[in-house]
Amino acid sequence: MGVPEINLTEKRRCLIAKIASVLCLVTIPFNFFMLTVAVYIEIAIQDKVSLIEGSRDALPAFMIILGLAGLIINILASRVCWVVHDTARRAVWKKFLIPVFVLSLVLFVCTFVASMLCFANIASLRKLFSKGIYVSMKKYATDMPKKSIIDKLQIQYKCCGSEGYTDWFKVKFVSKKYITDEYMTKEEQHTYTKFSDHVPFSCCNYKVHRPCIDTRVQGKHFKYDYSKDITVYTRGCSDALMSRYKKMLKSAGAIVVLLAFLELSIGLGTRLLQTSLANLVDDEDSKGFLLPFGGGQAQGKAEDDDKQKLLPDETDQPPSAPMTTLASLQNLPPVGSIDDLSVTESFDDVEELPPPDVEEEFPPPPSDIEDLPPPRQSVKYVNEMDNEESN
C-alpha cells in the first residue's frame, strides 16, 4: 500500500472519475488562451522582440508547444476518465489511467515552469530592451531595416529614444552623405554639424498644437521653453514596451499558474482512481493512495500485533501437576535399560557419571549368572517383588 490511504466506495470512485473528466475539459480554454498569447507574441510583435540585442526569446515557442500538447492530452484524458466511471467498460479503459497520470504531472511541471518564466521575464526584459534599443539607434543612419523599426516603434508607442529623447543627443542618426548641398541648405548643414541636440521626426508629438521642434530641441526658439513647451515625446521606448509586455506577461503568468494547478488536480485524481481500481475486489470498497510506500509495512505490523494479542499466551497457563500417584506411574513406558537402579533408591545416592574424557572401568562379569535377579520390566513388576519379600 502507500500514503495517504483513502477508503473509496464505488460511488466515490465514479465521482472522482467524473470530476477529473470535467477538469480536463476546463483546461481546454486555458490552453487555448496560452496558445493564442504565444502566437501573438511570436507573430504580431516579433519586430519588437528583435530589439533584444543578441538574443531571441524562446518563451513564445515553448508556450506554443505546451499549449498544443495540453489541448491534445486533456481531450484524450477527459475521454478516458469519463469512460472509467462506467463499470461495464472500466476493465478495458482503466489501463490508460497510468499514462494520463504521468502526462498530467509532466504538463504540471512544464506549465509551472512557463509561468515562472513569464514572471522572470518581466524583470529581465527591461534591461534587455534598454540595451537592444540603444544598439539599434546607433545603426539608424546606416541600417534601413533598423531605421524602419525604430521609427515605427516611436510612432506606435509614442516614445522617443531608449530611456528618453536625450539618448538621441549621443547618436549621429543622420548619415554624412545627406549633409550636402543636394539635400540641405547651408544653415541646416551648419546646424547638424555644430549642434547635437536633434531627434528624428518620428519623435514628434502629434498632440502638440504647434510646429514640431526636432532640431536643437533644447535651444532657443520663438515662444519656446523645452522644459515646458517641448514638442517631442519624453517617455523612453523601453518603458513603453515594458508597460505592454508587463501586462501581457502578468496575465499570461496568472493563467498559466492556474492551469498548472488544474493539471496537478487531474493527476492526483487519476492516481487515486488508478490505485483504488488496482486494489478492487468484487466491486467492494478499496483503498487508493498517492505514494506507493510508507503505509503498508506499518499497517501490517499493527495487524500482526493485534493478532498476537488475541492469541493465548502459553506462559500464562498454570504448570501441569506432577504425576505422583501409582496409576500415573503405571502409564509410563516400560523401562528395559535400567537394571541396577531400584525404585526406592534416591537420586542423591546415584553415583555421578565420569566426565566424557575419562574412560570408565567396568567390573568383571559375575561367574554365577543364575543367581542374578531377572531384569525389571515395569514398575508393576517391581512392586509385586517387594510384596512377596515382605510376606
C-alpha positions in Angstrom: 0.0 0.0 0.0 1.0 3.7 0.2 0.3 7.0 1.7 -2.1 8.6 2.3 -4.6 5.7 2.2 -8.1 6.8 1.3 -11.0 4.4 1.5 -13.1 4.7 -1.7 -16.5 3.3 -2.3 -17.9 2.7 -5.8 -19.9 5.9 -5.6 -16.8 7.9 -4.7 -14.8 6.3 -7.5 -17.5 7.4 -10.0 -17.5 10.9 -8.6 -13.7 11.2 -8.8 -13.7 10.0 -12.4 -16.4 12.5 -13.4 -14.7 15.4 -11.7 -11.4 14.5 -13.4 -13.1 14.4 -16.7 -14.7 17.8 -16.2 -11.4 19.3 -15.1 -9.8 18.1 -18.3 -12.4 20.0 -20.3 -11.9 23.1 -18.1 -8.2 23.2 -19.0 -9.0 23.5 -22.7 -9.9 27.2 -22.7 -6.8 27.9 -20.6 -4.6 26.0 -23.0 -6.2 27.9 -25.9 -5.5 31.2 -24.2 -1.9 30.3 -23.7 -1.5 29.3 -27.3 -3.1 32.5 -28.5 -0.9 34.7 -26.4 2.2 32.8 -27.5 1.2 33.1 -31.2 0.5 36.9 -30.7 4.0 37.4 -29.2 5.7 35.4 -31.8 4.0 36.9 -34.9 2.3 40.3 -34.1 5.1 42.0 -32.3 8.1 39.9 -33.4 9.8 43.0 -34.7 9.7 44.5 -31.2 11.2 41.3 -29.8 14.0 41.6 -32.3 15.1 44.7 -30.5 16.6 42.4 -27.8 20.2 42.5 -28.8 21.9 39.2 -29.4 19.0 37.1 -28.1 15.7 35.7 -29.2 13.1 35.0 -26.6 12.3 31.2 -26.5 9.3 31.6 -24.3 6.7 32.1 -27.1 7.8 28.9 -28.9 7.8 27.0 -25.6 4.3 28.2 -24.8 3.0 27.3 -28.3 4.3 23.7 -28.0 2.9 23.4 -24.5 -0.5 24.8 -25.5 -0.9 22.3 -28.4 0.3 19.4 -26.2 -2.1 20.4 -23.4 -5.1 20.6 -25.8 -4.5 17.1 -27.2 -3.7 15.4 -23.9 -6.6 16.9 -22.0 -9.1 16.0 -24.6 -8.0 12.3 -24.6 -7.7 12.3 -20.8 -11.3 13.6 -20.5 -12.5 10.7 -22.6 -10.6 8.1 -20.5 -11.8 9.5 -17.1 -15.4 9.6 -18.3 -15.4 6.0 -19.6 -13.8 4.7 -16.4 -16.7 5.7 -14.3 -18.8 3.2 -16.2 -18.3 -0.3 -14.6 -19.3 -2.1 -17.9 -16.4 -0.5 -19.9 -14.0 0.0 -17.0 -11.9 -3.2 -17.5 -10.6 -2.1 -20.9 -10.1 1.6 -20.2 -8.6 1.6 -16.7 -5.2 0.7 -18.0 -5.0 4.2 -19.6 -5.1 5.9 -16.2 -1.4 5.5 -15.6 -0.4 7.3 -18.9 -2.9 10.0 -18.0 -1.4 10.4 -14.5 2.1 10.6 -15.9 1.3 13.1 -18.7 -0.7 15.3 -16.2 2.4 15.5 -14.0 4.6 16.4 -17.0 2.1 19.1 -18.0 2.0 20.4 -14.5 5.8 20.8 -14.3 6.0 22.4 -17.8 3.2 24.8 -17.2 4.6 25.8 -13.8 8.0 26.5 -15.4 6.3 28.5 -18.2 4.5 30.6 -15.6 7.7 31.3 -13.7 9.4 32.3 -17.0 6.6 34.8 -17.6 7.2 36.5 -14.3 11.0 36.2 -14.6 11.0 37.9 -18.0 9.3 41.0 -16.5 12.5 41.8 -14.6 15.0 40.8 -17.3 13.2 42.3 -20.4 13.5 45.8 -19.0 17.3 45.7 -19.2 17.4 43.7 -22.5 15.1 46.2 -24.2 17.1 49.2 -23.0 20.3 47.8 -24.4 18.8 46.5 -27.6 17.0 49.7 -28.5 20.1 51.8 -27.9 22.2 49.5 -30.1 19.5 49.8 -32.9 19.7 53.6 -32.5 23.4 53.5 -33.4 22.5 51.7 -36.6 19.8 54.2 -37.5 21.9 56.1 -40.0 23.3 53.1 -41.9 20.8 50.2 -41.5 17.4 50.8 -43.2 15.5 47.9 -41.5 16.6 49.1 -38.1 15.7 52.7 -39.0 12.2 51.5 -40.0 11.8 49.5 -36.8 12.8 52.5 -34.6 10.5 54.9 -36.5 7.5 52.6 -36.2 8.3 51.9 -32.6 8.4 55.6 -31.7 5.2 56.4 -33.6 3.2 53.4 -32.4 4.2 53.5 -28.7 4.5 57.4 -28.5 8.0 57.3 -27.2 11.5 58.6 -28.1 14.9 57.0 -27.5 15.6 54.1 -25.2 15.3 55.9 -21.8 14.2 59.3 -23.2 14.7 61.7 -26.0 18.1 62.8 -24.7 19.5 59.4 -25.9 19.5 60.7 -29.5 21.9 63.5 -28.5 24.6 60.8 -28.2 23.9 59.3 -31.6 24.7 60.6 -35.1 21.4 59.4 -36.7 21.9 61.4 -39.9 24.2 60.0 -42.5 27.0 62.2 -43.7 26.1 61.7 -47.3 22.9 63.6 -46.7 24.6 66.6 -45.1 25.3 68.1 -48.5 24.1 70.9 -50.7 21.9 68.5 -52.6 19.8 67.6 -49.5 20.3 70.6 -47.1 20.8 74.3 -47.1 23.9 75.8 -45.7 22.1 76.8 -42.5 20.8 73.2 -42.0 24.2 71.8 -42.6 25.7 74.2 -40.1 23.1 73.2 -37.5 23.6 69.5 -37.9 27.4 69.7 -37.8 27.6 72.2 -34.9 24.8 71.1 -32.6 23.9 67.7 -31.4 20.5 68.2 -29.7 18.5 66.7 -32.6 15.9 63.9 -32.7 14.3 62.0 -35.6 10.9 63.2 -36.9 9.2 60.1 -35.5 9.7 61.5 -32.0 7.3 64.4 -32.7 4.2 64.5 -30.5 1.2 64.9 -32.8 -1.0 66.2 -30.0 1.1 69.5 -29.7 -0.6 72.4 -31.5 2.5 74.0 -33.0 5.2 73.0 -35.4 7.4 70.2 -34.1 10.9 71.3 -33.0 13.1 68.3 -33.7 16.3 70.2 -34.3 18.0 72.0 -31.4 15.4 70.7 -29.1 17.0 72.4 -26.1 17.9 75.5 -28.0 16.3 78.9 -28.1 13.2 79.3 -30.3 10.3 81.8 -30.6 8.0 81.4 -27.6 9.5 78.0 -26.7 10.9 76.6 -23.5 11.9 72.9 -23.8 11.2 72.3 -20.0 7.5 73.4 -20.6 6.7 73.5 -24.3 8.6 70.5 -25.7 7.1 69.1 -28.8 8.6 65.6 -28.8 7.8 62.5 -26.7 9.7 62.4 -23.4 8.9 58.8 -22.5 11.5 56.2 -23.3 10.6 53.3 -25.6 11.9 50.8 -23.0 9.3 51.9 -20.5 6.6 52.0 -23.3 7.4 48.4 -24.4 7.6 47.1 -20.9 4.2 48.6 -20.0 2.7 46.5 -22.8 4.8 43.4 -22.1 4.3 43.6 -18.3 0.5 43.5 -18.6 0.7 40.7 -21.1 3.2 38.6 -19.2 1.4 39.1 -15.8 -1.9 38.0 -17.2 -0.3 35.1 -19.1 1.6 34.0 -16.0 -1.5 34.1 -13.8 -3.5 32.0 -16.3 -0.6 29.5 -16.7 -0.2 29.1 -12.9 -4.0 28.3 -12.6 -3.6 25.9 -15.5 -0.7 24.2 -13.7 -2.7 23.5 -10.6 -5.6 22.2 -12.7 -3.2 19.7 -14.2 -1.9 18.8 -10.8 -5.5 18.2 -9.6 -6.2 16.0 -12.6 -3.0 14.0 -11.9 -3.9 13.4 -8.2 -7.5 12.4 -9.0 -6.4 9.9 -11.7 -3.7 8.5 -9.3 -6.3 7.8 -6.6 -8.7 6.3 -9.1 -6.0 4.1 -10.6 -4.7 2.7 -7.3 -8.2 2.1 -5.9 -9.2 0.2 -9.1 -5.9 -1.8 -8.8 -6.9 -2.9 -5.2 -10.5 -3.5 -6.1 -12.1 -7.0 -5.4 -15.7 -7.8 -6.4 -16.8 -4.2 -6.7 -16.3 -3.6 -2.9 -14.7 -0.7 -1.1 -11.0 -0.3 -1.8 -8.1 1.9 -0.7 -6.4 4.5 -3.0 -3.1 6.2 -2.4 -0.8 8.7 -4.0 2.7 7.5 -2.9 3.5 3.7 -3.1 5.4 3.5 0.2 5.2 4.2 3.9 1.8 2.7 4.8 1.8 -1.0 4.2 4.5 -2.1 6.5 3.3 -0.1 9.5 -0.2 -1.3 9.0 0.9 -4.9 8.6 2.9 -4.7 11.7 -0.1 -3.3 13.7 -2.3 -6.1 12.4 0.2 -8.7 13.5 0.4 -7.1 16.9 -3.4 -7.2 17.2 -3.5 -10.9 16.2 -0.7 -11.6 18.7 -2.7 -10.0 21.5 -5.8 -12.1 20.6 -3.8 -15.4 20.8 -3.5 -17.1 24.3 -0.1 -16.8 25.9 1.4 -20.1 26.8 3.4 -18.5 29.7 0.1 -17.6 31.4 -1.1 -21.2 31.7 -0.5 -22.9 35.0 2.1 -25.7 35.1 0.8 -29.2 34.9 0.5 -31.1 38.2 3.3 -33.7 38.9 2.4 -37.3 38.5 2.8 -38.7 42.0 0.2 -41.5 42.1 1.0 -45.0 41.2 -1.6 -45.0 38.5 0.2 -42.3 36.7 3.5 -44.1 37.0 1.9 -47.2 35.5 1.2 -45.4 32.3 4.9 -44.8 31.7 6.6 -46.8 29.0 8.5 -49.9 30.2 11.9 -49.4 31.4 14.2 -52.1 30.0 17.5 -50.3 30.1 17.7 -49.6 33.9 18.7 -52.9 35.6 20.8 -51.7 38.5 18.6 -49.0 39.9 15.5 -49.7 42.1 12.5 -47.5 42.6 13.2 -47.0 46.3 16.7 -45.6 45.7 17.1 -41.9 45.9 18.7 -39.9 43.1 21.1 -38.5 45.6 22.7 -42.0 46.1 23.3 -42.4 42.5 27.0 -42.1 41.7 28.0 -39.3 39.4 28.9 -40.2 35.9 32.5 -39.8 35.0 33.4 -37.0 32.6 33.3 -38.0 28.9 37.1 -37.7 28.6 37.8 -40.2 31.4 37.5 -43.9 30.5 35.2 -45.8 32.9 36.4 -49.1 34.3 33.7 -51.7 34.4 33.9 -54.6 37.0 34.3 -58.1 35.6 31.1 -60.0 35.0 30.0 -62.3 37.8 30.8 -66.0 37.5 27.3 -67.2 38.6 24.8 -65.7 36.3 21.9 -67.8 37.6 21.8 -66.0 41.0 21.2 -62.6 39.3 17.6 -61.3 39.5 15.6 -61.1 36.3 15.6 -57.8 34.6 12.9 -55.3 35.7 10.3 -54.8 33.0 8.0 -52.4 34.7 7.1 -50.6 37.9 4.2 -53.1 38.5 6.7 -56.0 38.4 8.9 -54.3 40.9 6.0 -53.7 43.3 5.0 -57.4 43.2 8.5 -58.5 44.0 8.6 -56.1 47.0 5.2 -57.5 48.3 6.5 -61.2 48.0 9.6 -60.3 50.0 7.6 -58.6 52.8 5.3 -61.7 53.1 
